[in-house]
């Protein structure tokens, strides 16, 4: 585990969140789920001030958010501009204000827990969200010429459980905390997770967390 991953792992562990299952990589950049940051903010009793609207247009919003965690205070800006840093496809509704607020809050949370610059929120950029395990754009229609191929992919993902059983076996076989984390972050594992239904992915994530606990996670230093 490199220095950056070690830092991310130690900080997340303070809030009961393992790196495995919560963080993935997009072209080498560590990315964390928005919902993970929300859980951390709730546990850390982060309180947000009323947001300040800097720009309010139909297709653009810029919002300043200030957050407090104990005596610490941090602020950041969230921006969303359709067609520039916020892509909307098909009949998808555009929520520029909600996206700008999410980005600002996530940045503030990362600053408060001292992970800003080490990991990015999935909301920071569309390519982060689209690169997450299991992402599928519901607004992209499947080609009518490929119904059987799509059917085969779905059936393979929800087959007899061999894929998830194999992955669980690998998790169980891992002998150290770092081994479990490295396995879950591996590109091959991310590819497997992307092909599984959401419920099964969550089950595997929980299984990996249970294995981490079994191996002594979080460590005394992280705790």
N, C-alpha and C positions, 0 to 999 in steps of 0.2 A: 504494500500500500504506500503510495507516494505521500509527500508532505501535505499536499492540498487535500487529498482524500482523508488523511488522518485527522486534519483539522475539522473537516465537515463531519466526519463520523463522531468525533468527540463532542462537538457542539450539539448535534442532533440527539446524542445519547443523553445529554443533560435533561432533555425534555421527553425522554422515553420513546424516541423515534429512531429506529435503526436506519442506516444509510441504505441497506439492502431493501429494495422495494419502494423506497421514497425518492431515490435519486437515479438518474440515468444520464447518458452522455449523448450529445448531438455534436458530431464532428469534434470530439475531444473536450467540449464544454460541459461541465457538470450542471444539470438542471434538476430542480426540485418541484414537486407538485404544489400547486396553489393550496389545495386542501390540507397538505401537510403543514404549510406555514400558518394556515388558519388554526389548526389544532395547537400548534406551538404558541401562537399569540394568546389563545384562550388559557392555556396552562400557565403562561408567563404573566397573565393579567395585564396584557398590553391594552392601554386605553388610547383611543384616537380622538383628537380634537375634531371639531366640525371642519370638513374640508373647505379649502379656499378655491373657488372657481377662477382660474386665470384666463381661460378662453372657452367660449361656449358657442359653437357653430353647429349647423345641422350634421356636418360630416367630420367634425373635429372637436375634441375636448382636451383641455389641459387642466389638471387638478393638482393642487398642493395639499399634501397630507402630513400632519404632525402626529407622532405617536409617543407614548410615555410608558416606560417600564421601570417602576420604582422611581429612582432619582434621575434616570437616564431619559433624555429627550432627543429625538431624531426627526428630521423631516425629509421629504423627497417629493419629486414631481412625477406624475403619471401622464403619459400622452397617448392619444389614439387618434389617428387620422386615416380615414378610409382610403384605401388604395396606396398608402405609403407605408405605414407600419401596422396596419390593421386591415386584413383582407376579409372580404365578405363575398361569398359565392352563392349562386342560385337564388333561392327564395329565402335565404338566411336573413334574419333581421339584424340590423346593426345597432349595437348598444355602446356607442362611443364613450358615454359618461361612465357606465359601469366598468368598461375595460380600463379606462384611465384611472379610475379609483382602485381597481384591483392591482394594477401595476404599481401605483404609488404606495399602497398599503404593503404589498409584498416587499418592495424595496426598503420601506421603513422597518419592517420586521427583520429583514436580513441585516440591516444596520444595527438594530437593537441587540440582536444575538451575536453580532460580530462575525457574520458570514458574508457580508457584502463584499463582492470582488472574488469570492471563492466559489460561489454557486449562484445561479440565476433562477428566477421563478419561471415556470412554464409560460406565464402570461407575458413575459418580456418581449417575446417575438413569436410570430406565427410558426417559424420553422422549428422552434423549441416544442411547441404544442403538437405539431404534426409529426415530430420525431419521437414522441413518447410511445412506450410500449402499448400496443393495442389500439392506437389511434386510427380512426376511420372517418373520413368526412362524410356525414350523412346527407350532404347536399350534392354529392357527386353521384350521378346516376350510373348504374351498372350497365354496360353495353348489352343490348338485347341479344347480340350474337354470342355472348359468353355465359348463358344461364347455367349450363352444365358445369363449366369451370368454377363458377361462383358456388354452385351447390356443393361441388366436391370440396372446396376450401372450407365451407361451413361444416360439412359433415366430418371432415378430417379433424377440425378443431374440437368438435364435440363428440368424438368417437368413443371408444371403449375406455378412455382414461389412460391409455398407455403413455402418451406424451407427458401428462402431468405426473404420472407415477414415476417415470424415468427421471424427471426433474427433481421430484421429491427425494428420490433415491440418491441423487448427486448431492443434494443439500444435506441429507442425513450422513453421507459419507465424508463430508467436509469436517476436518478435525479441529479447525481453529476459527475464531471470529473473522479474521481476515480472509480465510478461505471461502467462507459463506458469502461475505461481501463481494469479493472478487468474482465469484461465480455468478451472483445476481447482476453484477455490472457488465459481465462479459457480453460481447456483441451477439454471440450465438444464443445466449439465454434470453437476451432482449428480443431476438427474432422469434424464438419459441413463444414467449409471453405475448407478443403482438398477435399471434395467430390463435390465441385462446380466448374464450368468452370472458367477459369482465368478472363474473362471479368466480371462475376458476383461477383467474389471475390473483384476485384478492385472497383466495384460499391458499395459494402458493406463497404469497407475500406473508401471510400469517404463519404459515409453516416455517418459512425462513426465519421469521422473528422468534418463533418458539425455539428453533434450533440455536439461534444466537444466545437466547437466555440460558438454554441448557449448557452452552459452552462458557457461560460466565459473563455474558453481556448484560448491562453495561459494566465496563471495568470500573474499579474503584476510582481511577483517575478521572474517567468520564463522568462518573456519578458525582 
